[in-house]
Amino acid sequence: MVVDAADIRFTKRSSGFEVTPRDGAQAIAGTDLLVAVGRRPNTDDLGLAEAGVEVDGRGYIIVDDQLRTNVEHIWAMGDCNGRGAFNAYVV
């Protein structure tokens, strides 16, 4: 289950833990926990604006299903396009 909350509380329980979103949503209990806090693309110093490559509001390079950018002959793969660090296009 994914909890998309800006403010959450973790409580240790005898059988594991409980996650309670402070927005009033129902608490979730479990034995294992994975916390992903997000990432930021490292694209600030690539000169994308000078090359005319479009990025989204978070700095990810915008690509199509074949990882092409809006600029002919430029593709973007890996975590800089926001689709995950390990993606590929198979021909």
Residue pairs with C-beta under 8 A, 6 or more apart in sequence:
1 28
3 19
3 21
3 25
3 28
5 21
5 22
5 23
5 25
6 23
7 21
7 22
7 23
8 19
8 20
8 21
8 22
9 19
9 20
9 22
10 17
10 18
10 19
10 20
10 33
11 17
11 18
11 19
11 20
13 29
15 29
15 31
16 29
16 30
16 31
16 32
16 33
17 29
17 30
17 31
17 33
18 27
18 28
18 29
18 30
19 27
19 28
19 29
19 30
19 33
20 27
20 28
21 27
39 79
40 58
40 59
41 58
41 59
41 60
41 61
41 79
41 80
41 81
41 82
42 79
42 80
43 55
43 59
43 60
43 61
43 80
44 59
46 80
48 55
48 61
51 71
51 74
52 70
52 71
53 61
53 69
53 70
53 71
53 74
53 76
54 61
54 62
54 69
54 70
55 61
55 62
56 62
56 82
58 82
60 80
60 81
60 82
61 69
61 76
61 80
61 81
61 82
62 69
62 70
62 81
63 69
63 75
63 76
63 81
63 83
65 89
66 75
66 89
67 75
67 76
67 77
67 81
67 87
67 89
68 74
68 75
69 75
69 76
77 87
77 88
78 85
78 86
78 87
79 85
81 87
